[in-house]
Amino acid sequence: MDFDSLGPIVLIVCVSLTIKFVMDAYVRRRIVEANASAEMVKAMLTADEKARQLSTLKWGLTLTGLGLAFGLISALGLDAESPAALGLLTGAAGSGLLIYHFITSNKES
């Protein structure tokens, strides 16, 4: 695997996340400076906490599925570059995201 292209990709992801975090903090500060009601600030913080918990669930399900797929690839003795291995990994990630969707849509209704 060529790791030379990994550096710029990681840099782009880090810069994007930094911009997102700074903008989120800026929006929160502007809402507080606009003398928003305490109930609105409390609701905003509660929604952020719920979003963080759901994000953890999403990543946990996806990474667990990928871990199981890697174990299955190893158990079956598949080559890392075979289409079957890529299909297993993609299917595991998609399955984790679909399970997350069904769990969260059942909680919301």
ABEGO torsion letter per residue (X at the ends): XBAAAAAAAAAAAAAAAAAAAAAAAAAAAAAAAAGBBAAAAAAAAAAAAAAAAAAAAAAAAAAAAAAAAAAAAAAAGBBAABAAAAAAAAAAAAAAAAAAAAAAAAAAX
